[in-house]
């Protein structure tokens, strides 16, 4: 997957000389690192030590999302707990969310893989960040179809979104069987039942050529997400198909 070009901010390194690629720092192991830390443009606190006990009383610039890393601190289990952004300016790595989360924009129906986010009329919690940590409200339950303006992915090879921006940093996740990001095209194999708009079986799909089908619309059918891939007698349950 091609990612949008990122602007990487680098903090000034004040004469740091690295004499070894690995050192032991108290209970942590410090190793060299050459990666990117994504702050999601939050005002992340900076520390002067990898244990994060010496606050520098300054934060990352929220105008910048991506920062080059120079060192990383690993705990006894080998888990990355902090990274140095240069000159012993350490930030915490949140462990319960993906470390290399990428935010990809312009996933509209016209130019992206997703057609919409289907909420099924549920008042889903909305967050201000793609890590889904800062709740700011809920979706309107009278609306089920939402335009996707951004997708966060765990890494560059992961096509499944971790969370979805519905505009102006209003993020939701994939939470239930009746809330899904809907792809523009979907694959259904031979033998997939097709239904009419009332949920009655009309025929069994034959797809010996292994075509993918353009998704025309989505709705709840028998309390499951269904998508229309033809006329009103050609609805398929979304979970019976695959994007590949």
Buried (B, 14 or more C-beta within 10 A) or exposed (E): EEEEEEEEBEBEBEEEEEEEEEEEEEEBBBBBBEBBBBBBBBEBBBBBBBBBEEEBEEEBBEEBBBBBBBBBBBEEEEEBBBBBBBBBBBBBBEEEBBBEBBBBEEBBBEEBBBBBBBBBBBEBBBBBBBBBBEEEEEBEEEEBEBBBBBBBBBEEEBEEBBBBBBEEBBBBBBEEEBBBBBBBBBBBEEEBBBBBBEBEEBEEBEBEEEEBBBBEBBBBBEEBBBBBBEEEBBBBBBEBBEBE
